[in-house]
Amino acid sequence: MLIAGFPAGPWGTNCYVAATSAGSECVVIDPGKDAAPGVAEVIREHRLKPVAVLLTHGHIDHMWSVAPVAGTYDATAWIHPDDRHLLADPLAGISRESAAMLLGMPEGEYEFAEPDDVRELADGADLELAGLRLVVDHTPGHTAGSVTFRTPYDDHADVSEVMFSGDLLFEGSIGRTDLPGGDHPTMLRSLATKVLTLPDDVAVLPGHGGQTSIGRERATNPFLLELQDEGIAGRVTRGL
């Protein structure tokens, strides 16, 4: 299996390209701002053909380049329906004042549109794309439509699966919940039901920062350590 990743744009958002091998079809995950040249470089280097662009959620730092990347390679864009509106209006996910400050452009100069071919993700969906099997887990909390993607990783005896976690889980931290659509109790529920239930040998490729694993985060991540406290875990599983 081939996985290439690189940070892109002012937020250092990790964009990933995954394929079964060089010279095959591939999927692109979370092409944020300034990600298109990096995607093109990976594709040229490994002789790949993108057939799908997968979004872990609709925040602007993860989807900025989805339309140009999907359009360039005639690929299908995939997003959860609860975040689909952000494809055409990504500023709905952050304040317009913050966007103007962060991006350096006045309000009104932003123009985004859905890619030509958009399909919606569902919790538990088992996608077969570019020869890869990708399991979709709906993990709201950071946004209403946040998802993770898990794929088997048979090439490495110490890793059973790779999870593209978006902004759900980071090395030593978790995603923020103070932006529009965020909700902290919902985030805790997603972590309890979709992260802590996974085996320790699942490799985690997050939306920002370095690679980690479920086992490492279970043992060291302060948010997961707190969540594993019996009282908190009980409240989460009962719906807080």
N, C-alpha and C positions, 0 to 999 in steps of 0.2 A: 504494500500500500504506500502511496505517495501523499504526503501532507506537507505543503509549504505555507508558511505564515510570515507576515511582516506587519509592523505597526505603520499606520498611515494617518496623515493629517495632523491638525493641531492638538487633537485629543489623544493621539497615539493609539487609535483603535486598531486592534488586531484583525486583519483580513486573512482568510485562509482559502487555499485552493486544495481540494482533495480529489484523488483519482486512484484507480486500482494500480496503475503503473504509468510510466512514461509512454507517450504515444497513444494515449487513450482519451476517452471523454472524461470530463471532470465537472465538479460543482465548485462554485465560488460562494463563500460564506462571509457576509457582512462587509461589503465593499463601501467603506466610508469615504470621507473627503480625501481627495488626492490618491485614492487607491487604484484607479484605473491603470496608470503606468506600471505599478507593481504587478498587477494582475497580468498585464500584457507581457511583462518580462518573464514571469513564471511560465506562462503559456508557451512563449517562444522557446525557452530553455528546455522544457520537457515535452514539447510537441503535443500539446493538449488541445482539446476542443470543449469549451464550456457548454453544457446543456441546461444548467439550472443555476440560479442565484438564490441562495437561501438567506433569509433574514431572521436572526434570533429575536429581534424586536424592531420597532419603527423609529427609534431615536435617530436624529439627523446625523450623528457621528457614526452610525452603523449603516445608514441607507443612502447617504449622499450620492454615491455613484451607481446605485442600482439600475437606474434607467439607462445611462450610457453603457454600462457593462453588459446588461441584458440585450440592449439594442445592437451593440457591436457584434455580438456572437450569436444573435438570434436565439437567446436562451430564455427559459421561463423563470419568472420571479415567483418565489414562494414566501408567504407571510401569514401570520395568524389573522383571522378576520377582525379581532378586537383592536389590532394595530393598523389595519389596512388604510384607514383614513389618513394616516401619517405619511403615506407615500406621496399624496398630492398636497398635504398640508403639514409638513414636519414641524412647523413652528407651534402646532397645537400641543406638542410634547414638551416645549419649554416656553418661557415667557418671551414675547417679542423684544422686550427691552434687553433681556439677556442675550438673545440671538444677535441683536445689533452690536452689542458690546463685544461678544465673543468672536463674531465673524467679521466685524469691521465694515459692514455694509448697512446702509439705512433701511429702515422698514419699508417694504414695498418693492424692493429690488430682488426679492426671492421668487423664483419661478420653478416649481417642481410639478411633475406629472407622473402618473403611473406608467410603468413599462407597458408595452403592447400586450404582453401575455402574462397575466397574474393569476396564480392559483392559491387557494387558501389551505392552511395547515390545520389539522385537528389533533387533539390530544390522543396519543396512542397510535397515531398513523404510522404505518410501516412503508416507507417510500423506497422504491427501487430506482435509483438515478445514477447514471454513468457507471453502472455495474456495482454500485455501492448500496448496501442496505442501511437506511437511516431511520431510526426510531425517533419520533417526535414526542416530547413531553411538554405539555402546556404548564408553564411555571410563572404565573402572574405574580406581581408584587413590585418589580421595577417598573414595568408597564403592564397594562391589562392583557396585552397579547404577547408577552414574553414567552419564548420557548427555548428548549435545548434540543440538540441533535446528538444521538448516540449511534456509533457504528462499530461493529466488531473489528478487532485488531488482532488477527490470527498470526501476524508475522513476528510477534514478540511474546515469548512465554510469560513475561512478567506483567503483561497488560492484556486484559480481556476485552476492553472496549475503550474507545476514545469518545469523550463528551465535549462538544462545543457548547460552552456554558453561557456565552453572551455576557450579560451583566447581572446574572444571577449569583455566580460564585467566582471569586478571585482568589489568588494566592494570599491567604491571610485576611481576607475581608469578604464582604458581600456587596451587592449593588445598592445604590441609594434609592430611597423611596419618597423623597420630598419633591419630585417633579410631578407635573400633571399626569394622572393615571397611576401614580405610585401609591402603594399601601403597605405599611410595615407588617401588620398582622398577616396579610395575605402572603407577603414575602416569607415570613416564618413558616407558614403552612407549606409553601412550595419547597422550602429547604428541608422540612421534616419529612415530606412525603415523596419527594423526587430526588433528593440528594442523599440524605442519611440512610435511605433504603438500598443504596447501590453498594456493590463490593468495593473493598479498599483498593483493588488493583485497576480501577477505572482511571485512565489518564484524563486530566481536565485541561482543555485549551480555552482560556477565558477571553472575554472581549477586550480586556486591558491587562497588561502585566505579563508575568511569566507563567510557564506551564507548571501544573501541580498535579495532585492526585486526590482521589476521595479519601484514601487512608491518611495522607498527610494533613488534609484539612480537618478531618474528623478528630485528629489528635492535637492539632495546634491552632486551628482557627478559632479566635475567641467567640465569634458569633455562634459557631456550631457547638462549641463546648458549652456555652450557656444554654443553647437549645436542647442539648442532650440531658440537661438536668430533668429529673423525672417530673417535677411539677410543671415546668414549661412545656415539655413534650406532651404531657397529658392534656394540657389546655389546647395545644395546637391540634392534636388528633381529634379532640372533641369540638373543634371549630372555634377556639378562643372565646 
